[in-house]
Amino acid sequence: MPRVEAHIRYEAPVRMGTLLRIGIDPRIEHPRRMRHQFEIVDDAASRRVAAGFVRVGCVRLADFSPRDFPQTCTRSWSASTRSPQRRRAMTPGCHGR
């Protein structure tokens, strides 16, 4: 999926080798556009070190023209916002073909 917009705000420095936790919250904004909100946390220091988002679009591979996300993908992503375990699973067939 092509990235349409990206933004990150760094809030604290991090030393090399620090173990970080990255949380992501995918949201469908439009039938052709999705936003991945994320947060990067240093659990050892109990602080958020960065936060932001990446907005992606759905296109046809043949000519790069916009298209709606397939229903299989949108149903799976909608379910993943309710179930943390499902966020880890990759959804087959959701690559804009």
Order of alpha helices (4+ residues) and beta strands (2+ residues): beta-beta-beta-beta-alpha-alpha
